[in-house]
Amino acid sequence: MLSSTLASVLLPLLTTAYRGDLTYYTPGPASNPGSCGIGWTPGMDIVALSHIYMHSFEYPNGNLNPRCGSKISIRNVETAEAHEALVIDTCMGCAEESIDVNEELFKKVAPHGDGRVHGVEWEVVGGGEMTGGLGGSTGGSSGGDSSSGSSGGGTSTNGGGAVMPGLRACETPGETVCSDDGKMFGTCQMDHTAKMMSVAAGTACRGGHIELAKRSARMYNA
């Protein structure tokens, strides 16, 4: 049996750590929340995970995403001190393991960062592992993904050319709305608009459903 001292050394090594870019944005308030439907208030440390880890293609209604409300622990790039963040949003422009946080948390993790910091490590609080979305990563886990910007009502301030979704008119609240080219989808809201976001790599939105892109192409070209 491991001694408590030896266990305290080995257990952190057994935790799955992720590494990617760290950027920041201004999250939306309760009146205009992100993809999880959780509003942000000053003082909250929050994070938007990549759409790959958020499995956007599986959860058109982001409020039902099981990752929403979970926490990750982010390591300070200079001291390795851990800072916890609540998952409330989806970062549509982030590479697989890159994360987008509020500015206050960014300064805690990277006090001398200039808006984008490479190679920041983080892990899931309580253990466990992330699994990527269908089609895998859209970019290197620690590379410089060319843009970021989270899906909700927040404003990206990371200088990375945020990919902000547009609105599309719709008829039936709750239905999944697809763009004409199948590359965007959204859920129709009570105001009869859908906030559109990109589908995951390798998938397409057709007829109100998210499908494998090749299968969808065969069906609609038959």
Secondary structure as GFF3:
##gff-version 3
##sequence-region A 1 222
A	DSSP	alpha_helix	4	14	.	.	.	ID=ss1
A	DSSP	beta_strand	17	26	.	.	.	ID=ss2
A	DSSP	beta_strand	46	50	.	.	.	ID=ss3
A	DSSP	three_ten_helix	62	64	.	.	.	ID=ss4
A	DSSP	beta_strand	71	75	.	.	.	ID=ss5
A	DSSP	beta_strand	82	91	.	.	.	ID=ss6
A	DSSP	beta_strand	99	102	.	.	.	ID=ss7
A	DSSP	alpha_helix	103	109	.	.	.	ID=ss8
A	DSSP	beta_strand	116	124	.	.	.	ID=ss9
A	DSSP	beta_strand	155	156	.	.	.	ID=ss10
A	DSSP	beta_strand	167	169	.	.	.	ID=ss11
A	DSSP	beta_strand	176	178	.	.	.	ID=ss12
A	DSSP	beta_strand	184	187	.	.	.	ID=ss13
A	DSSP	beta_strand	193	195	.	.	.	ID=ss14
A	DSSP	beta_strand	197	198	.	.	.	ID=ss15
A	DSSP	beta_strand	203	206	.	.	.	ID=ss16
A	DSSP	beta_strand	209	212	.	.	.	ID=ss17
A	DSSP	alpha_helix	213	221	.	.	.	ID=ss18
###
